[in-house]
Amino acid sequence: MIHDERPLAISAPEPRTLDLIFTAEARKQLHARYQIVEADPENIEGLGDDVLGKARYIIGQPPLSAETLARMPALRCVLNVESNLINNMPYEILFQRGIHVVTTGQVFAEPVAEIGLGFALSLARGIVDADVAFREGRELWGGEGNASARLIGGSEIGIIGFGDLGKALRRVFSGFRAKVRVFDPWLPRSILEENGVEAASLEEVVTRSDFVFVVAAVTSENKGLLGAEAFASMRPGAAFILLSRADVVDFDALISAVASGHIVAASDVYPQEPLPLDHPVRNLKGFIRSAHRAGALDSAFKKMGGMVLEDMDLMDRGLPPMRCKRAERETVSRMRSKGVKIN
């Protein structure tokens, strides 16, 4: 048997694939530098000790038990290429051993922020409804078609959560002269101020905004954070735009608030995906629907592979990963987002 000196990486990126997240050139580099062992993410423990004992990296975030980790003395990093840090492994053991857990989720920030701008523009100017009316011969011309239209320029914008996506949203709205307030209890006021936004309470963001964006990951602290009371407190006609995960809101209460005509809304995520064909949100007036596609651009997926290669190279040289975002000891166990099943 030929002895292979290349570091070994277990490939279990489901629902992604190596072809999805690596360009042809990047994949060539991956296979040139590393032994790649394809694995069933639900059966990592079924790999032999000859593989587990040598594995330096895992591409993906498959479930790992303490017993499986004990068989992996060479493991340096779990590279999550889904984006949500999943509560499916004993993080305390990983941190004790100095094993990094990182995520490539920041690749989605720009495309999701841009579609968020598109939702806001459409809700503010009735673009989708006007297009449908025109197709059906019900269009209203000129000012008659702008009874509820508004400008984003000079408006008040609220953002809930200020990670990579929140910062990207701030950048795409920078030319609109809007006042931006942010609620993020995990960040100090100074970081928000350095990014040109005003630190605010959740109540201030909800009640004083013309456009409210939810871009926070689901945690043990914010599941169902926004319900009927929050929606009722929003300005009449305000727009609520959900871009992160549906579990942050009471989705039925959101539907009711839109159905009543109090607010308008848009969402890229839902409590169940795919959504049942008879779900009431499908025919809800004042609601723009997107099928969890905001960040799913090939250009974003391909950035993942580049980030993975760069961080593996750093770690091979005894340096910490720098391109991907590292899981933090204090917060990773609070994450409650569900992984996607469809790219």
N, C-alpha and C positions, 0 to 999 in steps of 0.2 A: 504493500500500500504506500503511495506517495505521501510524504509528510508535507502538509500545507502550512506555511508560516503566516498566511494572511489571518487577520482577526476574523472571528466568526460573528455573524449577525443573523438573528432569527427574524424572518419576515412574516409578520402576522398583522397586516395593516387594515383588515376588514373594517368597514365596507370599501375602503380604498383598495387599489391594486398598485403594484410597482409601476406598471405601464401608465397609470393615471397620474401619479405624482412625480415621476421622473421623465425628463426628456430622453430621447434616444441616447444622446451623448452622456447625460448624467447617469443613466442606467449602465452604460458601458463602463464609466468610471467606478460605479458602485461594485460591479462584478469584478473589475480588475483589482480593486483594493481589498475586497472582503470575500470571505466564504459566505454565501447566502444560503440559508436553510429555510425553505418554505415550510410553514407550519399551520396547522389548524388552530385558530386562536382559542377555541374552547378545549383544547387538549394539549396545552404546552407541557403539562406534567407527563404526557405520554412519550415525549422525546427521550432518547437514551442519554445516559450520563456522559457519553462521548460528545454529545452536542451541548447539553446544558452546562456541563463542566467547563466548556471552552467559550460559551457565548459571552461576548463583550457588550453587544447591543441587542435591543429588541426594537424593531420598527413596527409600531402599532402599540396598542395598550390592551393586550389580552388579559383575562383574569389570571392572577398569580397568587398562589397560596404561600404561606410561610414555609411549608415543606418544600415546595418547588424552588423558592428562593434559596433555601439552604443547599440545594444541589447546584447553585449557580455562583460559584465563588469568584468568577472573573467578570460578572456583570457590572457595567459602569453606568448604563443609561437606558431608560425606556423612552423612546421617542414617539410620542403620541401624534399621529397624523390625521386624527379625526377632528380635533379641536377642543372637545370637552374633556376635561380631566375627570375620569370616571372613578367612582369609589369601589374599585374591584380588586384592590391589592392592599397589603398591610404597609401603608406608607411609613409607619413608625420604624419598621425594620429597614426599609429602603433608606430613610434618613440616617438611621444609626450606622448603616454601612457606608454612607457617603455615595449612594447610588442616586444619580440624577433622574428626575422625571420631568420631561419637557414637552411643550406643545407647540405646534406650528400654526395655531389658530389665528395668529395675527395676519396671515395672508388674506383672510376674509374681510379685514377691517375696511379697506378702501372700497371694494365692490359693494359691500353691504351698505356703507355710508352713502354711496352714490345712488343706490336704489331707494334709500331712505329719503334723499333729496327729491327723487322722482315722485315718490308717494306724496310728499308734502306739497309739491307743486301741483300735482293732479288733484289732491283734495282741496287745495286753496282755490284753484281755478276751474274745478269741475271738468277736467279734461276727459276722463274716462266716460262720465255720464253724457257729456256733449257729443262725444264720438258715437256712442251707442244711439243717442237720439237722432243724429244725422243719418246713420245707417237706416234707421227706421222711418225717416221722413218726418220726425217730430222736432227738428232743430229750432232753436230760438236764435234770431239774428241780432248781432250788435249787443247793446246794453241789456236787452231783454234776456240774453243768455248769461248775464253776470249778476243776477239778483243776490246770490250768496258768495260771490267771488271776493277774494282778499289778496293782499300782497304779503309775501314773506319778508320783503325788505322792510326794515324798521319794526318787525314783529318781536314778540317775546317767545323764546324757545326754551323748553325745559328738557334736560337729559337725565335719565335715571341710570346710573352706572357710568364710570368714566375710565374704562380700560382702553385697550387699543381701538375698539369700535367707537367709543365715546369721543376719543381724541380725533379720530378720522371724521366724525360728524362735525365736530367743531371746525375742522379745516374746510370742509365743503361748504359750510355756511358762512365762511369768513367774509365773503363779498356782499352779504345781504344786510349789513349794518344792523343785525338783530342783537338784542340783549339775550345772552345765554346764561341760564342758571343750571346748576348741576347738583344733584343729590347723589353722594357716594360716601357712605359711612366708613369705608375702608381706606379713605384717602384724607390726608391733612389738608386744611384750607389752603396752605401755601402752594401745594402742587396745583390745585385748581386755579388759583390766582395767576400762577406762572403760565398757565395755558390760556389765559385771557377769558376765563369764565367766572361767574359769581357763585361761591359756595352757598347752598340753600338747603332748607329742610325739605323733606318729601312733600309736606303740605304746601310750601311755597311753590315748588316746582309744578305741582298738580293744579293749584288754584290760580296761578298767575301767568300761565303760559297759553299762547295761541296754538302752539304745537308741542306735544309731549312725546318724546322718544324714549322707549324702553329698550336699553341695550345691555342690561345687567344679566350676568349668568345666574342660574338658579342656585340658591344656597339653602342651607338649613334654616337661615334667618329670614329669607324673603319669599319663600314659596307662598303663593296666593296673596302677595303684598298689596295688590291693587284690586279692590272690590267695588261693590255698588256705591258705598259711601264716597270713595275717591272719585269715581266717574261722575257722581251727582254734583261734586264740588268743582268740577271743571267749568271753565267759561262756556256759556252756550255757543255752540258752533265750533268749538275748539277741535283740533285734530289729534287723535291718539294713534301713534304709530309703533307697532310692536315688531322688533327686529331680532330679539335674542331667543327667548324660549317662552312658550305659552304658559308654563307653570308659574311664572311671576305674577300672572293675573288670574282673576276669577273670570274665565272666558264667557261663561253664561251671563255674568253681570255686564261684561263689555258688550255682548250682543244686545242685551236689553237697553243699555244706554244709547246705542246707535239706533235701535229700532224706535225708541221714543222720540228721536230727532234732536236729542240734547247735544250730542257730539257726532263727529264723523270719525272714521278709523280706517286703518290699513294694517294688514298683518302678513308676514311671510312664514309664520309658524303657528301650529295648532296643537290642541291637546292630544289629538290622535292623527297620525300621519301614515299613509294617506287618509284623507278625510272621507267619511261615508258620503255617498251621493245624496242622501236625504238630509244632510246636516243643515240646520237653518241658516248658517252663515253664507251658504252658497247663493242664496237669493236675497240677501239683505241689502236694502238700499242704503247708500251712504257708507259702504264698506268696500275697500279695494282688497282683493284677494291675490296672493302670490304663493305658489306651491313650493315653499322652502327652497327657493332658487336664487336668493339674493347674492350669496357668495360663491355659488357653484359655477365659477368660470374656469375654463381650462387653464388660463393664464395663472389663476390663483393656485390651482392644484399643482402646477408644474413648479411654482416657487417653493412648495413644500420640499420637493426632492433636493433642491439646491441648498436649502437651509439644513436639512438632515446631513448632507455630505459635508458641509462646512463645519458643523458642530462635531461630527464624528472625527474629522481631521484634527480639530482642536484637542479633543479628548485623547486621541492617539498620541498626541505630543505632550500629554500630561497637563493640559490646560482645561479650564471649565468651558462648558457650552455657552456661546454668546449670541447666536442667531435666534434660537428658539427661546420661548419664555419658560423659565424654570418654575416648577411647582414650589410653593412656599409651605414650610412646615406648619405654620400657624393657620393657614386657610384651606389647604387642599382637602382636608377631611370634611370641610363644610360644603363642598360642591355637590349639587344634586341634579345637574343637567343630565338628560338622557342622551346617549349617543345616537347619531343618525343611522338609519338603515339603508337609505338610498342616497347615492352621491348627488 
